[in-house]
Amino acid sequence: MRYISADQIFSGKEFLSNGSVLVIDDNHMIADILDSTKINEENIEHFDGIICPGFINTHCHLELSHLKNTIDSKTGIVNFALDVIKKRNLVSIEQQNDAMLYADKIMYEQGIVAVGDISNSNISKAVKSKSSIYYHTFVELIGLNPQKSESVFNYGLELLNDFKSLNSTCSLAPHAPYTASTKLIELISNECYEQKKPTSIHNQECIAENDFFISKSGDFLKLYNTLNISIDFFNATKKSSLHSILNSFNTAVNTLLVHNTFSNIEDVIFAKKNHKQLFWCICANANLYIENTLPNIDLLISENCEITLGTDSLASNNKLSIIEEINTIKKHFSHIPLESLLKMATYNGAKFLGIENKFGLIEKGRNSELNLITNLNGVYEVKKIR
């Protein structure tokens, strides 16, 4: 048996009472949580800092890891997307694989135990099959033309079956409102309902997304013109993108809205009223990298939204690290309690992915993959407790 304590222990939902000690058995499971007065003090390993569950990264693009330091920052989502399309296949499969292996290693060292990963191909499959991290793969589909929804959906099912051979879970996900028709979203969401799996969608990452839906104007016209894609079939809805597509989702499916950089109070109230299983993912460093702004996290908190944290990709971030996401949020929203941010980073993420029976909580009978958080001159750092 091993007896572990720290200055504070965060359970995934709240801080445990002072003097709590985690009893770890020989199988690395939490056998009990006791008061320190019930244990010989000489047997207790005390850590300086905060013990918490392993982190959950609910939004990542592992297959873009080779694009680190190749995409200009602060150019906006349209220029960013065009750069990714242009550069993502310029290096060999071997180089892409090496970059993914390294990114996976860094995430694990940074205390991440589970990842919701976006995949447009099966290139990440080999890395995931050998990883110490639990991956839920979101097979991401793109198809704004409703007439092509069935063929896009069927392609997604084929790719999904490929990922099902892994010892992890997977499901379909639409890319974004401006790249997925409401018909495609319905097909995807209903498939997730049948399989009892979550889904996700990029949401309101830029002002141009709302411009496109409200008046069929803005920077996304440049995107489609540059890619030589006709959007004659698309008609403006005169509503925000979220108002335009949310009702296409099955409300019994855990659904992650990713980024939410330009979601306002009307969007949030509408979304909460119409979908009770919504989660809101913040990828702060990627938001700053692409659009040089952050979502209104105070609004999401005030409306009791279930918030999770993500890293996005190395195309839009310097490091795949949840503790760095926490540091960035604390820098800009210093009043948000660390307890709230840790819940976003642990239990909320596990709940969204449907893996809260395995990850995200410190409880008797659970695996003891634990992180130790320290504060060095106002900057949080993390290491795994081994």
N, C-alpha and C positions, 0 to 999 in steps of 0.2 A: 504494500500500500504506500501511497504517496500523499502527503498532506500539504496543500498549497494555499497560501493566503497572499494578500496584497493590501496596499493602502486603501483601495476600493475594489469591489467586484461588481461588474455590471452584468446582469443576467440576460440581457437581450431586450428586456422591457423596463428594468429599473435597477437602481443600485441596491445590493443586498445590505443588510445591517452590518455595522462595523463589527469586526471580529469573526466574520464568517470564514470558514475553512472548507476548501473543496477536497474531498477524499477521492483519490484516483486509484482504481484497482490495476491489477497486472495486465488487464486487457485494454488499458487506456480509456476506460469508461468512468464516468462520475458515479461512484458508489454511494455517495452521500454528501450532504452539505451540513456541517456541524458548527457549533459555536466553539471558539478557540479554548474556552474554559474546560471543554470536555476532552482535550487532547494534550498530551505532554508537549510543552512548548518546544522542547529540544527536537521534536519530530516534525515541526512545521517549517516548510520552506517559505520564507516571506520575500515577496518581490516589491520593489519600490515602483509604484505606478498603479495603473488600472488594468485588471484582468477583465477581458470580455470575450464573447464567442468569436469564432472566425468570421471574417467579413464576407458579405454577399455582394458581388458586383453584378447588378441586374442588367447592365447594358454595355456590351463590348462588341467590337468587330475584330476578332483575332486574326482573320484572314487578311487584314490590311496592315499587319504589323511591319511589313517590309517598307511601308511608305513613311516611316519616321524620318523627320527632317527633310522631306521632299516636297511638302505642300506649304505654300506661303500662308501665314497667319493673317487674321483680321481682314480677309477679302470678301467675306459674306458667303452664304451657303451655296449660291449658284456657281461662283467661281471655284469654290472648294469642290463641289460635286464634279465640275468639268475637269478639274485637275486630277481627281481620283480616277475618273473614267479613262483619262489619257495615260496615266502613269501606272495603274495597278498591274498591268501585264507586261511591263517592260523588263522585268527580271525573271530569271529562271525559276522553275518550280522548286528546285533545291534551295535557292536563296530565300524564297518565300517560306519554305518549310523551316529553315534555320531561324528566320526572324520570329516565326510563331513559337518555336521551341523556347527561344530566349524570353519572349514575352510571357509565356506560360510559367517559366521558371521564376521570373521576377514577380508575377502576381502571387505565386505561392509563397515566396519569401516575404512579401508584403502582407501576409496574413489573410489572403483571399482563399476561401475554401470552396466557394461555389460561384459559377458565372452563368448569366444568361447571355448567350453569344449569338450574334447575328451572322448568318452564313448565306451567301448567294451561290455557293458551289460546295463541293465535298472536299475541298483542298485541306480543310482543317481536321479532317477525320482522323488521320494517322496520329497527329499530335494529341488529340483528345483521348485516343484509345490508350495512351501511355501516361497520361497526366495524373498527378496526385490530386488535382482539382476536380470537383463534380461539375460537369457542364450540362446545362440544358440548352440545346441548339434550337434557335429560331430560324427555320428555313424561310428566308425573306423573299417575297414575290413582288414583282413590278408589272403593272398593267393598267394604265388609266383608261384605255379604250374598253368599254363594257362588252363589246362584241368579241373581244379576245379573252374574256375572263375564264371561260371553261378550259381553253387550251393552256393558259398560264397556270391555272389551278391544278390541272392534271400533271403538268411538268413538276409542280411543287410536290405533289404526292409521290412521284418517282424519286425525287431527291430526298424526301422525307424517309422513304423506305430504306434508302442507303444509310442514313444516319441511325435508323432503328437497330442496326447491328451492333452499335456501340453499347457499352454497359452504362448508359445514362439515358436521359429522356430528350425528346424533341417534339416540336410542333411547328405549324405554319404561322407566318406573320406577314401582314402587308407592310410595305416600306413606309409610305407616308400618304397623306390625303391627296397630294398633287401627283402621285404616281400609282395610285390604286383606286379603281372604280368602286363605287358602293356595292356593286354586284360581286366583285372579287372579294371585298371585305366580308360580305355576308357568307360567301362560300367558305372562306378561311375560318371565320369565327364559328360557324356551325360545325365545321370539321373538328375544331378544338373542343367544342362542347361534347361531341360524340366521343372523343378520345380522353375527355376530362383533363385537358392540358391548357396552360395559359397561352396568351398571345400578346403582341406588343405592336406599337406603331409610333414612328417619329411624329411629334406633334408641335406645331406652331414654333418651329425653330427660328423663323425669321419673319419679318413684316411682310415680305413678298408672298408668303403662303396665304395670308388672309387677303391680300390684294388680288391674288389669282382667283379666289373663290367669290369675293364680293363683286369684282368688276372685270374679271378676266384681263387684268393688267399687271404690270410690274415685272420684276426680274425673271420670273419663270418663263415668260415669253421668250426671253433671250436663251434660256436653257434649251427649250424645245426647238427654237430656230437653229441654234448651233448644232444640235444633234439631228437636225433635219427630220423632226418628228411632227407630223400634222396633228393638231388638236382641234380641228374644225368641229368635231363631234361634241366638244366640251362647251357647256353653257354655264355662265356665272350663276351662282345660287343666291347672291346678294346677302349672304350670311358668312360668318367666319368659317374657317376650314373645320374647326371642331364641331360647330353647330351643324355643318353640312354632312358630316360622315358618322358621327357618334352613334346614331340610331341604327346603323347597319351592323353594329356589333351585337352578338348574343350577350345579353346582360347576365347570364349565368356563368360566364367565362371570366377568369381573372385577366384583366386587360391593363397593360402598362402603357401609359402615355409618356413618351420619352422627350426630354428637353423642356418643353412648355415655356420657352423663353419669352414668348409674347402672348401668353394666356392671360386674360384679364378677369375681373370679378364676374362678369356676365358669363364668360366661358366656364369658369369653375363652378358657379351655381348651377348652370344648365347641365354640366357633366355629372355632377353629384346627384342631381335630381333624376337623371335618366339612366344612370348606370351605377349600381351599388357595389360592384366589384372592380372599381377602378383603382389603380395605383399610379403615382406620379413620380417619374424618375428624374433626378437632377444630375446632370453631368457638367459641373461648374467649370472645370478647366477647359473642356471642349467648347462650351459656350463662349468663353473668353477668347479662345483660339480662333474660332470661326467668325462670330458676330461681335466680339468684344463687348459683350453685355451679359447680364445674368437674369434668370427668371425671378419673379417676385415670390421668393420663398416665404416671406412673411404672410403673404396672402394665402398660400397653400396651407400654412400652419394654422392661420386664424380660421380657416374653413374646415379644419380637422381632416384634411386630405391625408391619405396613407402615402407617405413619401419614401422612396428608395433612392439609393445612390448608384451611379454608374461611372465608368471611365471613358466611354466611347472608345475610339481606336487610337493607335499611335500615329495615324495620319493627322489627328486633331488633338493630340495630347503628348506631353513629353514623357509621361510615365503612367503605367496602368496600376494606380495605387489608390485605394479607397481612403487611406489616411491623408493623402495629399488632397483629395477632394474635400475632406473635412477641414483641413487647414485653409483651403481657399474660401470655403463658406464662412468659416470663423473670421477670416480677414475682412470680409465684406459685410457679414452679419454677426458681429461680435456678441450681440445680445442673445443669440440662439444658444440655449444650454447644451453643453456637451452630451448630456443624457439623451436629449432629443436626437442629436446627430448619430449617436451610437445605435439608437433604436432603428433609425433609417438604414444604417449600415449592416445591421444584423437581422433582427427578427422580422422587420417589415419586408426585407428582400426575400427571406426564406418563405414567408407567408405568400408573397406574390407567386413565387415559383412552385408553391405547393410542396415544399420540402421542410416545413417547420417541424416535422417529426424527426428530422435528422440533423438539421443545422439551425443556427440562429438563436439558440437558448442554452443557458447553463441550468441544467436540471438533473436530478437523480436519474440514472439509467441512460444518459446520453453520452455520445462520443466526446472526448475531452480535447478537441482541437481548439486551443485557446490562444488568444493574443495578449500581449502585454503592451500597454500604451504608456509612454513616458512623455513628459513635457520638458523640452529643452529650450529655455529662453523664449517661451511662448509658442514654440512650434512642436506639434505632436509628432512622435515617431512611434513605430510599431515593430515588434519582433514576435516570432512565434515562441510559445513556451514548449520546450521539448522535454 
